[in-house]
Every structure is written in structure tokens, then in C-alpha cells.
Amino acid sequence: MTVLDFFVLTRRGWKIIVLTIVVGTLAGAAYGFFAPKTYEAQSSGFIASQGATVFAGSDAATSKAGSYLPLINSRQVRDAIVKETGADPASLEGSLSASLVPGSTLIQVTATSGSAKNAQQLANGALHALATVVGDIEAKTQDDGSAIQIVPMDDAVVPSSPKTPNLKLAILIGAIAGLLLGYAWLLLRRALDVSVRADTDMRELMGSGVLARVPKLGRNGTPGGDTRPEIIANEAFRQLRTGLRFSSVDSEVRVVMVTSASQGEGKSMTAASLARVIAESGQRTLLIDGDLRRPKVARNFDIDGTIGLSEVLSGQVAVRNAIQPTKDPNLFVLPAGGTPPNPSEMLGSVALNKLLQEFRKDFFIIIDAPPVLPVTDATVVSTLVDGAVFVLAVGRTRKAAGAAARAQLDQVHARILGVVLNMVPLKGADSGGYGYYRQNNGYYANPVNRNKRESGERRSTAQGPALVPNLPSTRTAAPAPAKPSARPQEHGVRRTQPDPSVPSAEAGAELPPLRRSSRP
């Protein structure tokens, strides 16, 4: 992992790191407050050579005194402590240790107990008791004048604060442990993360680059709305439209299939939104619902989907009676129709190939195909189109699923024009390239609201703060939009005269005007 990867990891998981640090700090503080407290007290004595008089301790005396240090925990010392202090033996529970102070002739006794008072009594009693025991032993064994003596000097005092736990140290250790735990969690999640992210190398995964990044919309959000994510989504689909126009140099792209690896990744929304922005540019667009198993196009456009592609391919209905106009100019829809018993065979039929070849002369065709992995329908359709747009949902699509779908399309030599990253968060590490949207937020405001705001600012500047009464509008009416090629007719009424603006799927025939949906 490089330094840049470390910073990216930190930026992506800073919330987790902060959370683990807080948890670790609280755990350290809880340990410092509630853990059993221990107090430590120390007393010291002087090591001297004993003769006619007491002389300063020598190196030999210090070395000899070191051999008596293990006696600090002996029964004789414990009994001597009880006699010295006169306290209850049960109240003197604690640990004792003795050591020589380096570079001096001092011996130091350390007592640790759960009570500050007991620690002080234990330390003083242990020093005096050790001096008594050592004196008795020296008196019985040394008669050549080389005996040593331990002279108590500094008595222990009652400790004012516990030795353990150390609250500040516990909080510091808890915070450091939380930091390390946070990074360990991020590294483990990174190693086990199998989902597509905004920074995933799409050329390595899908063999193609990213054509557009569509932000995550709300539950009822649509790319055509006026909220900030919806406006940005609309710009993303315009970027997708531009990318498709320049996706091929050798041949023109006129028939595009939109698919995904699995269901629930937003392919139908992508197909419908792409069809709208292409029709918005003035190009006649035909959206075909090629998902004969779980169609959504008719419901998304609120049109009648009882007659559609399956009836046309089976020869039950003429194509002119199945194509329906929408409220969007230049946009026509061919619903899926009824669910046939053999969707894959129907989508791979010669009839669909002929229909696409005929209508590509006058329409830009977008096919909403089924997902690649559950069924083979999309694989079959991919052989009839100029290219496929693959939709991957950030945080939802697994990399293995995307790779498997690509391998399945590669088997039939399908062409992937590019990838659409869907459900990209506007904030966070997975926001991809949305930073420039935030920097240029004014350009992506609702044009209507922006015009109202600008006109209001100009009016307030020109006229001052005085209120302006409501006056009748003096603007001329906007010119009526150009009549679409297939003009909708009255509700529930079908015209019988032909309209040469709509091509026919049969050689030499003319299609009558496209019918309006019978649904409101």
C-alpha cells in the first residue's frame, strides 16, 4: 500500500476511525474509573557494616545485603510485621518487594495494597521487620566483625493517588487501540470488499471506460426532477448521450442495448432516461422493451403495455399498431407486450433483426434488455445491436458478477460501448468525480428557479424596495411546438389515414400514425 492509498483509505473511512477512537477512549476511561485500584508505598533503609560502631556501608556490605532481599516475602518477615505494627494480619494483605538502589548503599521496600493506609503500614512494617530478621541472622552467624545492619531511614507515607489504574494512561491507550482497530477494520473491509466502487478500474473489469456517473436518487426521484441530485443525473445522461455519439469512429451507432449483470441495478431507468435525452436533442428515438420476462417500460411511461414486441415478433400485430408515442417529443415506445413462453428464441429471431434493420434508418433505437446473468436474453440481443451500455450499481454490483457478465458477452463477441456507474453517492469516498459539481453548483441549478431569481434581483435593483403590484403580462404567447411526426389523436380514437413520416417495417408499406395509449 502506497502513501496515497493510505490517505484514500483514511478519507473513505474517517467516520469509522473517529468512531473506533471514541469507543476506545470511552473504554479506557471506563477502565480507569471502575477497575480495582491499587496503591503503592515505599520505604528505604541504609546498609551499614556493624562493628564496634556503625560505619558506612561498603560494596561488600551492599553485595551481602542483596542476598537477604528474598526474605522480604518470608514467613519470618510477615510475622515480624504483625508484631511491629500490631495490626490484624488480614488488614495487611498486599504484595512486597525489596531492591537495592543502584549506585548507592540503600535498600528500598515497596508495598502494594488495595488500601492506601494498608500500603503505608505494610511498607514501614516490612522495612523494620526485614532489618530485625537480618540483624538476628547476622548476630547468630557472624562473629568476625563483618556483620551488616539495615538502618531504617525514610518511612513510607500514605499515597495520595492510586498506582493503577492510571486514568490518563488508560484513556491514551484506549484511543491508540481504537485508532489501530479502526484501520484494521478498514483494511479488512478493503480486502473483503467485492462490490464495484467509484474508483474501480472499469477497463480492467469490463474492458471499457465509464461513460457517465449517475448519482443516487431518492425513493421517488427521477432524473427529470428539479432537485440537485436529479439535475445532476440529467447532466450525467447528457454526458452519456455525448459519449455514445463519439464511441465509434469506424461505424455509426444507431442501435444500443442497455443491460446489467443482475436485476435491481437501474438498467430500465438508465434506458428510459437515455432515450429522453436523445429525443430531447431532436433525434427521433425508439425505446424497445426487450425484457419480455419482467417489463418496466410501459409502467415507467404510463402507457398501455398489453400489445408490444412479443405480439409483433409472433406476427399477431403489425408493428404500426404496437409503437406508441409519449408525451416527450420525438420519443416513441414499443412495449414488451405479453410474456411469451420462449423469450430467448423470440429475441433471437430473424423478425427482430429485420425490425431493427428497418427502423434504424429513421430512429435511434434503445433496447431495454434483461440482465445478463439470470437469463440468456441479453446475450442473444447483443448480437443484433451496434453495442451495449452496461450499468453497474456502486456498492451493490459485485465485481465477480460484472466480470462473469462480461465473459458471457465476450463469448458472442458483443461490443461494450461503455459503463454507466449508477447510484453513485454525491458525498463520500464513492462520489467519484462529483467534486466539480459541487464547485460549479450554480451551473446545475434549476433554470426556471435561476431565471426567476435573476429577474427578481434585477427588478429589486431597478425599482428599489417598493412593492410592485401584479400587472397583466404583456409577453406574447410562445409559439406552439412543431407537430411531431406521429401526432397523437383524440383519446381512444384511432386514425385510419396513413402518415408517411413513420417508416414501415414492411417493404413498400406505410405506417398509419402511432396510437395514443388508452390509459389516462
N, C-alpha and C positions, 0 to 999 in steps of 0.2 A: 504494500500500500504506500503510495506516494503522499507527500505533504498535502498536495491538492486534494487527493481522495479523502484524507483525514478531515480537512476543512469542510468538504462537501458532506461527509458523514455527520460532522458536528452540526452543520446548518440544517440538515434534514431532520436530525433527531434531537434538536436542542430542548424541546419540551420534555422528552423522556429523560435527558440528562439532568435538567432542572428538577424534575420530579424525584429522581433517584437521590439527588443530593439533599433535597428537603427531607425525604424519608430517612436517609442515613443520618442527617443531623438530628432529627427528632428521636431516632433510635438511640443515638449517642447520648442525647440529653436525658432520655428516659433511663438509660443505664446509669448515668451519673447521679440521678435523683433517687432511684429506687434500689440500686444494687447495695448489698450489705457493706457497711462502712468499716474500715479497719484503721486503727490509729497506731502510730509508731513513736516510741520514746527511746532516747539514747542516754547512756551514762558512760563515763570514762574514768579510768584509773591509771596510776603511774606504776611502772615496773621498776623495782629497785633491788639492788644487791643487799642482802641482810648480813650484817656482821655486828661488831660492837656498836656501830652506828649504821644508819641507813644512808647508803650512797646512791648517787645517780645510777640509773640502770645502764649496763653496758650492752654491747652487741651479744655477748654470751648470755646475759640475763634475758634479753629480749627473745633470743632464739629459744631459750629454755622455757620462757613463759608461753611461747607458741604451742608447746606440747601439751599445755593444760587447757587449751581452748575447747576441745571436745567435751570437757567436763561441764560446760555450761548447761547441757541438757541431761545431766546425770541425776539420779535419784537423790544423791547427797546434796547437790545444789538446790534441788526443789525443796527438800526438807529444810535446808538452811534458810531458804526464802521464807517459808512459813514461820520459822522461829524468829527471823529477823523482823518481819513485818507484823506478825501476829494476826494476819488476815486469814479468812476462810480459804482453804485450798481451791474450792470451786470458783471463787471470785478471781483467782489468779490464772485463769486459763488463757493461754496465748503461746506464741512461739518466741523462742530465744535464740540469739546468735551472738558470737563473740569473734572479734577480729583485731589484728594488730594494725595500728595506724601506720601506713608506710612512711619511712623516713623519720620515725620518732620512737620513743620508748613508752608509748601509750597503748593501752588496751581499751577497746570500745565494745560495750554491750548494747545490743539492740533488742527491744521487746516490742512485739506486735500483738494487739488485742482489739476486740470489738468495742472496748470502752477506753476513753482517753485516760480516765483515772487509773484503771487497771493497768494500762500500758506503762504509766509513770511509776506505779508501785512495783510492777514486775521488773522494770529496768533497774531501779535502785536496789531492790532486794537481790536481784541476780548478781549485781556487781559486788555487793558486800558478801553475799554467800560464796561467790567464787573466790574472793580474797580469803575468806575464812577456810574454805576447803584446801586451797593451795597452801596456806600457812600451816595447816595441820599436817599436810603431806610432807612439806619441806622440813618441818620440825622433827618428824619421825625418820626421815631418810637422809638428811644432810647434816653432818656433824663436822664438816671440814671448813665451815665458814663460807661456803659457796651458795647458801640458800638464797632464794629470791623472795620478794614480798610484793604484793599488789596493794597499792595505797589508793583508796577511792579519792577522786578529786572533784569531778563535776557531776552533781546529781542530775537526774532527768527531771524535766518539767512537764507539766500536763500539756499535751499537744493541743493547739488551738483549732486545727483542721484535720480532717481525715487524710491518711496517706493514699488510700484508694477508696472509692474511685475518684479520679481527678476529672472534675466536670469539664473543664476547658479541653483537656486532652481527649476525653471521650467524645465531645462534640466534634473536634477536629478529625479524629479517627473515623467517626461516623460519616462526616462529609466526604472525606477521601474515599472511604469504602463505597459510598453512594455514587461518586463520580466514576470509579472503576467499574462498578456494577452497571451503570448506565452505558458506558462504552462497550462493555462485554455484551450487553443485550443488543446494542445496535449492530455490532459485528456479527453476532449470531443471527440476527434477523436478516442482515445483508447476505450472509452465506446461505440462509434457507429461503430467501425471497425468490419465488419463481414467477412472480407476476410481472407484466410489462409495466415499465415506468417511463416517465417523460425523457429520461436520459438513456434509455435503452438504445443500443446500436441497431437501428432498423435495417440497415443494409446487410449487416451480419445475420440478423434474424429472418428477415423477409426478402432480402435481395433487392430492396428498393428503398428510396428515401421517403421522408414524411412530406405529404402534400399539404396537410392542414392539421392544426390542433384545435379541437372543438372543446370549449370549456364545459364544465359540469353545470347543468341547468337544474332548476328546482323541479319539484314533483310535477307541476303543471306548466313548466316553462317550455317555450318554443323558440326556435331561432328567429322568428319574425316579431318577437315582442319588443318592448321598449325598455326593459331593464338592462343594466350594464352587461351581465353575462350573455343575455340574448342578443344584444347588439354586437358584442364581440364574436359570438357564434356566427352571426350573419356575415361578418367580415371574414371569418375563417372559411366559410363556404364560398365566398367570392374568391378567396385565395385558392381554394381547391379548383374552382372553375378555371382560373388563370393557369394553374398548374396542368390541368388536363389539356388545355389548348396548346401548350408547349411541351407536352410529354412525349411527342413523337415528331421526328424530323422527316423520316422517310415516307410515312403514310399518315393520312388524316384519321383522327379518332372520332368516330361517329356513333359507335355502339359500345356502351360501358356497362359492365356488371358490377354491382355493389354487393359485397358479401363480407362474411366474418368467419371466425373459427367456430364459435358456438353461439347459441342464442343469448339474447339479453345484452348485447354489446352495442346496440344502437345503429344497426345497418339500415333498417327501414327509415328511421329518422334522417339518416345521412342521405339516403337515396331521394327522399321527398324534398329535403332542403336543397340538395344539389340541383334537382330538377327545377325548383322555383327560381334559383339564382340564374340558371342558364336561360330560362324563359324570360326572366327579368331583363336580360341583356338584349332581347329582341329576337332570339333564335327560337324557332318552333321546336318544342320539346315534347317527347312522348315518354311517359313513365309507365313501364310494364311491370305488373306484379308477377314475378316469376316464382314466388313462394306459394306453390299450389297446396301446400300442406297446412301452413299457418299464415294466411294472407292478412296484411295490415293496411295496404294502400287505400282500399275503399273506405275503411273506417277512418283513416287519417284525413282523407279529403271529404268525408261525409257525403259519399256518393253511393249509388246502388251497385253492389258487387255481385249480384246474383248471376249476371251474364258477363263473361270475360274471356280470358285467354284459353281456358280449358275447352269452352264451347267453340271457340274459333278454330283451335287446332284439331278438334274432333269433327269439324265440318258441320256442326249443328247450327251455327250462327255465322253470318257474314261479318267480316271484321268491321265494316262500316257501322254496324249496329251495336258493336261492343265498345268501341272507343268513345269516351265521354270527355267533354270539355270541363274545365274547372273555372273557378272564379278568377284565377290568375291568367292574364292574357298570355297567349302563345303556349300554354301548358295543357296537355291532353293526357288522359289516363286510360290505360287498358287494365281493368281489374283482373284478379285471378279467376273469378267465376267459381263454379262448383269444384269440389275436391274430387279428382279422378282416382280410379283405383291404381293407375300406373303413372305417377307424376314424372319419374325419371325418363321413361320411354317417350312420354309426350313431349318433354322439354328437349329431348334429343332427336325429335322427328324432323323430317325434311320440311314439313309445313312451317315450323318455327323459323328455320333457316331462310326459307323463301320470304316469309313475312318480314324478317329483319332486313334482308337484302333489298326488298321493295321500298320499305318505309325509311330506310337510311338516306334515301335521296332527298327527302323533304323534312326529316326530323332528326334532331339529336336524341338518340334513344338511350334511356337509362333503365336497366333491369334490376329490380329488387330481388336478388336471388336468395335461396335458403343458405344457412350456414354450411360450411364445407365439411366439417367432421361428422355431424349426425347422419347426413344422407349424401348421396352422390349427385343430387340435382345440380348443385353449383358447379361441380366438376364437369358435368355434361354441358351446361350452358357456357362455361368458359371457353369451349372450343368454337363457339359461334360468334363471339364478340371480339372487338378490337383490343380489349384489355379489361382488367379487373381492378377495382378500387377496394382495398382490404381495410376493414375497420377493426381497430384494436382498442379495447377499453382499458384505460390506465388503472392499475390496481385490481383489475378483475380478470382480464385475459391472462392466462398462463403462457409463459414463453414456450413451454413444450407444446401447447395446443397450437400456437402460431406456427411453430416450426413444422408440426405434423400437417397442418393445413397447407403450408407452402409446398411440402414434399408431395402432397396429393395433387396439387395443381401442376407441379413440375412434371408429374408423370404423363400429363396430357399436353405438355408444352404450352400451358396457359401463360399469358403475359400479365404480370402485376404492374400496373401503371404507377402505383404509389400506395402509401399507407395514410389513413386518417386516424389520428390519435383522438379518441373520444373520451369524454368525462374527465378532462384534464382540470385539476383544481386551479383556480385563479391565484391562490396563495400557497405558500409552502414550497418544499423542495421539488415536488412534482409539477410545479407550474410551468415548467419548460421555458418557452420564450415569451411568456406573458408579461415580463417586466417592462417591455416597451409599450404595452397597452396602458399600464399604469402611469408611465411617464408622459404619454400623449393622450391622457384621458379625455381632454376636451374635444379631440377629433372624433371620438366614438360616442359622443352624447347623442341623444335623440334629436334629429334635425328639426322636428316640429317644435320641441321644447326649446332648443337652442335659438331658433328664429324668433319665438315669442319672447325669450329673454332678451335677445339683442334688440328687438324692436321696442320692447319696454324700456330698455336702458336709453335708447335714442330719444324716445318720447319724453322720458323724465328729464333728460338733459336739455331738450329743446324748450319744454314748456314749464320746467321747474316743478315744484312740489304740488302745484294746484291740481285738483281732481278734474278729469276730463269727462264730460257726460257721454253717454252712449249715443253714438251717431250712426245713422244707417250707412251701410257700406257702399262706397262708390266704385268699388272694383268691378270690372267686367267679369262675367262668368267665364270660367276656364273652358277652353274648347273641349268638346266631347272626345273621348279617346277613339282611336281608329278602330273600325269594326274588325273584330278578329276573323280569322279565316273561316272558322266554323262558328257562325253566330248562334248563340243559344236562342231557343224559341220559347214560346209560352209554356208554362208549367203543364206537364202532362200531355202536350201536343207535339206530334212528330210531323215535320215537313216531308213532302214526297218529291219535291223538285231537286235535282242534283246540284251540287256545289262543286265546281271544278277546282276549288282551292285545296281540297283534301284529296290526296292521291289514293288510288285503289290498290289493294293487294293483288288484284287480278289484272292480267294484261288487258289493256284496252278498255277497262271498265272505269266508271266514275263513281265516287262515293257520295251519297247524299250527305247533307250536313250532319254533324255529330249531334247525338241526342243529349238532352239535359237529364240529370238524374231525377227520378220520380220522388226521391226523398226530399224533405224540406231542407 
